[in-house]
């Protein structure tokens, strides 16, 4: 993306699946994806404004025109569907990456539909979580939404309810690995006491270079180690 491109989170809300489908403004593209680890499905829908902005940008449209694309009600072409499908692939890849600190997820786009009638992945009364994002590209853009039925996120709901990552396990494995890695890089000075012997001050005063001082320590005797004055 260039410097004028922006993706922002508009809202996160809960809605019944039937109401969500009824509120999709057509024409639109709706991607059905599967989360392998959860063995269930979700939706990602793209409004017409973002569809035509993406197609226009990828096919060499003029930048900064600021002109609103007119929707003529026609069906989407194969090229348009393919370009938007590639964009959805990147969106779902980023979603999978963002979920990695919480739980490993493999998200695959299964198909793209243009009618809400063909994306019934849940009952009309089922409650779903929906996150809506706005994309701006050189004064063009639109919105896309990611929908996950509560039934889909049920296997990881206890993880999503955590106030802090790793809370249920009593520790955060990501920080544990990071701390272990950083600790291994720390330089530590250790003093080892090989032995001790009491001597008169006069004997110490008469020490000569090369003189041997017997400590009467056994080779297998444990030694005291000190770091920062702590034994």
C-alpha positions in Angstrom: 0.0 0.0 0.0 1.0 3.6 -0.6 1.1 6.2 2.1 -2.5 7.3 1.4 -3.9 3.8 1.9 -5.6 3.1 5.2 -7.4 0.2 6.9 -9.3 1.1 10.0 -11.6 -0.9 12.3 -15.1 0.7 12.3 -17.0 -1.5 14.8 -17.3 -4.9 16.4 -20.8 -6.0 17.2 -23.1 -9.0 17.6 -26.0 -9.8 15.3 -28.3 -12.6 14.3 -27.2 -14.4 11.2 -30.5 -13.8 9.3 -30.4 -10.0 10.1 -26.8 -9.9 8.9 -27.7 -11.4 5.5 -30.7 -9.0 5.2 -28.5 -6.0 5.8 -25.9 -6.8 3.1 -26.1 -4.1 0.5 -26.1 -5.6 -3.0 -24.2 -5.9 -5.3 -21.6 -7.4 -3.0 -19.2 -10.4 -2.8 -19.3 -12.8 0.1 -16.5 -15.2 0.8 -17.1 -18.4 2.7 -14.1 -19.6 4.6 -13.3 -22.6 6.8 -11.3 -22.6 10.0 -9.7 -26.1 10.0 -8.9 -26.3 13.7 -12.4 -25.2 14.7 -14.1 -27.4 12.1 -16.5 -24.6 11.2 -17.1 -21.7 8.9 -17.2 -17.9 8.7 -18.0 -15.2 6.2 -16.2 -12.2 4.8 -18.3 -9.8 2.8 -17.0 -6.9 0.6 -19.3 -4.0 -0.4 -19.5 -2.7 -4.0 -17.5 0.4 -3.3 -14.4 -1.6 -2.2 -14.9 -4.1 -5.0 -14.7 -1.5 -7.7 -11.9 0.4 -5.9 -9.8 -2.7 -5.8 -10.5 -3.7 -9.4 -9.9 -0.1 -10.6 -6.6 0.1 -8.7 -5.3 -3.3 -9.8 -6.3 -2.7 -13.4 -4.4 0.6 -13.6 -7.1 3.1 -12.7 -6.0 6.7 -12.3 -4.9 7.6 -8.7 -6.5 10.4 -6.7 -9.5 10.8 -8.9 -11.9 10.8 -6.1 -14.7 9.9 -8.4 -17.5 7.7 -7.0 -17.9 4.5 -9.1 -21.4 4.1 -10.3 -23.0 0.7 -9.7 -24.9 -0.4 -12.7 -26.5 -3.5 -11.2 -24.7 -5.9 -13.5 -23.1 -9.2 -12.3 -19.5 -9.4 -11.5 -17.1 -10.6 -14.2 -14.7 -13.5 -13.8 -11.8 -11.1 -13.7 -13.4 -9.0 -10.9 -14.3 -12.1 -8.9 -10.7 -13.4 -9.2 -9.1 -10.1 -8.1 -11.4 -9.8 -5.1 -10.8 -13.4 -4.2 -7.1 -12.7 -4.1 -7.7 -9.8 -1.8 -9.8 -12.0 0.5 -7.0 -14.5 0.5 -4.7 -11.9 1.9 -7.3 -10.7 4.4 -7.8 -14.2 5.8 -4.1 -14.9 5.9 -3.7 -11.8 8.1 -6.6 -12.9 10.2 -4.9 -16.3 10.7 -1.7 -14.5 11.7 -3.4 -12.2 14.2 -5.0 -15.2 15.9 -1.7 -17.1 16.2 -0.8 -15.6 19.7 -4.1 -16.9 21.0 -4.4 -20.2 19.2 -3.0 -21.7 15.9 -5.6 -21.3 13.1 -5.6 -22.4 9.5 -8.1 -20.4 7.5 -8.9 -21.3 3.9 -11.2 -19.4 1.5 -13.6 -22.0 0.0 -15.7 -20.0 -2.4 -17.0 -16.5 -3.3 -20.7 -15.9 -3.9 -22.6 -12.8 -5.0 -25.9 -13.7 -3.4 -26.6 -14.1 0.4 -28.9 -17.1 -0.4 -25.8 -19.3 -1.1 -23.8 -18.6 2.1 -26.1 -20.1 4.8 -23.4 -21.3 7.2 -25.7 -20.9 10.3 -29.3 -20.7 11.3 -31.1 -17.4 10.9 -31.4 -17.0 14.6 -27.8 -17.9 15.5 -25.9 -15.1 17.1 -22.7 -14.0 15.3 -19.7 -11.7 16.0 -19.1 -9.2 13.2 -16.0 -6.9 12.7 -16.3 -4.2 10.1 -13.3 -2.5 8.5 -13.0 0.5 6.2 -10.4 0.6 3.5 -9.3 3.9 1.9 -7.1 4.0 -1.2 -6.4 7.3 -2.9 -9.8 8.8 -2.1 -11.5 5.5 -3.1 -12.5 2.6 -1.0 -15.3 0.9 0.9 -15.9 -1.6 3.7 -15.5 -5.3 4.3 -16.9 -7.4 7.3 -15.7 -10.6 8.9 -18.5 -12.7 10.5 -17.9 -15.6 12.9 -20.9 -17.4 14.3 -20.7 -18.0 18.1 -20.8 -21.7 17.3 -17.6 -21.3 15.2 -15.6 -19.7 18.0 -17.0 -22.0 20.7 -13.8 -24.2 20.8 -11.7 -21.1 21.7 -14.2 -19.0 23.6 -12.4 -19.6 26.9 -9.2 -18.2 25.3 -10.9 -15.2 23.8 -12.5 -14.4 27.2 -9.0 -14.0 28.8 -8.1 -10.6 30.0 -4.5 -11.4 29.3 -2.9 -13.9 26.9 -2.0 -17.1 28.7 -4.1 -16.3 31.7 -5.8 -19.7 31.9 -2.5 -21.5 31.8 -0.9 -19.3 34.5 1.8 -18.0 32.1 2.2 -16.5 28.6 4.3 -18.9 26.5 5.3 -16.2 24.1 6.9 -14.0 26.8 8.3 -17.2 28.4 10.3 -18.0 25.3 11.3 -14.3 24.8 12.5 -14.0 28.4 14.5 -17.3 28.2 16.1 -16.0 25.0 17.1 -12.7 26.5 18.4 -14.2 29.7 20.8 -16.4 27.7 22.3 -13.2 26.2 23.1 -11.6 29.6 26.7 -11.4 30.7 27.1 -12.6 34.3 30.3 -12.4 36.4 30.8 -15.3 38.8 33.4 -15.5 41.5 34.4 -19.0 42.6 35.9 -19.6 46.0 38.5 -22.3 45.6 39.4 -22.4 49.2 40.0 -20.3 52.3 42.8 -20.2 54.9 43.4 -18.0 57.9 47.0 -16.5 58.1 48.7 -13.9 60.3 49.0 -10.5 58.8 52.8 -10.8 59.0 52.7 -13.9 56.8 50.6 -12.2 54.2 53.1 -9.2 54.3 56.0 -11.6 53.5 54.3 -13.1 50.4 56.7 -13.6 47.5 56.0 -13.8 43.8 55.5 -17.5 42.8 54.9 -18.6 46.3 52.5 -21.6 46.7 49.7 -21.3 49.3 48.2 -24.7 50.2 44.4 -24.5 50.7 44.0 -28.2 51.9 40.9 -28.5 49.6 39.8 -31.9 48.1 39.4 -32.0 44.3 35.8 -33.4 44.7 34.9 -30.8 47.3 31.9 -28.5 46.4 32.9 -24.9 45.8 31.1 -21.7 46.7 30.1 -19.5 43.7 29.2 -15.8 44.2 27.4 -13.4 41.9 27.0 -9.8 43.0 28.1 -10.7 46.5 25.4 -13.4 46.8 26.7 -16.9 47.5 
